[in-house]
Amino acid sequence: MAAQTRSLVAFAHVASVERSIAFYRDLGFEAKNTVVPHGRTAPVWAWLESGRAELMVGLADGPVDASQQAILFYLYFDDIGRTRDALIACGHSPGEITYPFYMPGGEFRLEDPDGYVLMLAQA
């Protein structure tokens, strides 16, 4: 019998956990848990949640190279147009909404502060 995965949570290495918490807050995420080691003032790890979406972010050991982020994170929303407008109002620069054959409800691209590519979509 094959192993049965219960859930999968992405873990992204970031240059600043605080900056990532602030960025993902604009996408509806809340920091449900953080770790601030003794002697430090800023978190080095955080667990973020928005509905059923979960993401861990942790302080990278070295520089984060945006050109090396070779993974896409898909985030799903009920109203892609309203989502894009809200992000623009928060000061972000999302891409234009496109309607590829695999996403007839529309999708657009947004990069987080570390260069991770977020594809925001309406299925």
N, C-alpha and C positions, 0 to 999 in steps of 0.2 A: 504494500500500500504506500502511496506517495505521501509525503508530508503535507499537512493542511495548514496553509498560511492563514492566520486570523486577520491580520491587517498589515499594511505597509506604510511606513512614514519616511519621507525623504529627510535627509540631513544635509544641510548646505553649510560649507565653510565660508565664513564671511569676515570682512575686515573689521567690522564694528557690529557687535550684537545689538547695542542700543539703536544704531542707525537702522538696522534691519527691522527691529521691533516697530520703530516709527513708520517705516515704509509700509510694512505689511498691515499696520493698523488702518491705513487708507484703503485696504482691500477687505476690511472687516475682521481681521485677525486680532485676537487678544493674547497677551502673554499669560499663559496659565501657570508657568513655572519658570524660574530663572535661577542661575547659580552665580553667586558673587563670592569668589574665594576670599579667605581671610587675607587682609592686607590690600585688597583691591577695592575700587569704588564702582566699577562697571561690571555688568554681567559678562561671563565668558560663554554662556550657553543659555538658550531659551527654548521652551516648548510653546508653540503658537497654535491657536485653534480658531476656526471660524465654521460653525455648524459641524459638518462631518469632515471638514478639511483640517489636516494636521501637518505641521512642519516643525522640524527642529533646526535651529541655527546655532553654530558654534564658532568661536573665535579661531580663525585660521592661524597655523603656526608660522606662515610666511606670507608674502604678498599674494593677493588674489588677482589673477590675470583674467580680465573679462574675456579676452579672446580664446581662453581655454575652457570656457563653460560650455560643455558639449551635451547638455541635457535640456529638455523642454519641460516646464511645469505647466500642465493644463488646469485652469481654474474655471469652473462653470458657474454661470449666472443666469437669472431668469430674464433679465432685460439687458442685452448687451449694449444697446445705444445709451441707455440711462447710466450704465456702469462706466462707459467711456466718458460721458459728460461729467460724471462725479469725479473721476480721476483728473480730468483737465482742471476742474474747479479746485482740486487739491494741489495743483501746481505740477502735475506729472505730464509727460509727453507721450501718450500712447500712439501707436500706429493707426492707420485707417482701418475701418472694418472691411473685411473681405468675406466672400461667401463661397469658399471652395466646395467641391462636390461632397466631401466628407463632413462638412459642417454647414448645412444649409441655413442654420439660425444665425450664422455669422461668427467671426472671431477677429481679434486683433492682438498685436504683439506689444508687450511692455517689458522693459528690462529693469531688474531691481538694481540697487546701488552697487552690487558686486558683479553685474553683467549677466546674471542668470536670466534666461529668456522665459518670460511668462506668456503663455497663450491664453487669453481670456476669451471664453467661448459661451455661446448659447446653443445648447443641443436641441 
